[in-house]
Amino acid sequence: MTPELLREIFGWGVLINMGLLLWWLLFITLAHDWTYRFHSRWFKLTVEQFDAIHYQGMAIYKISIFLLYIVPWLALHIAA
């Protein structure tokens, strides 16, 4: 694989994952009550627990995007 191809792969990975993160944020923000009711059918969660789980999940996902996509993408741009 060439560095150019890897840069393109990581670049698309960043865009796709940031899009998924934005979709998640918008869905939880705009359809919070519906999403909570949907999940509370299966899990006994308070609204505070539900919010905390999603906040932590989004934080872990965002950190993963930075570590697994953005950092390698930047390193390839610097090195090439």
PyMOL commands that set and color helices and strands:
alter all, ss='L'
color gray80, all
select helices_A, chain A and resi 3-30+32-40+47-79
alter helices_A, ss='H'
color red, helices_A
deselect
rebuild
show_as cartoon
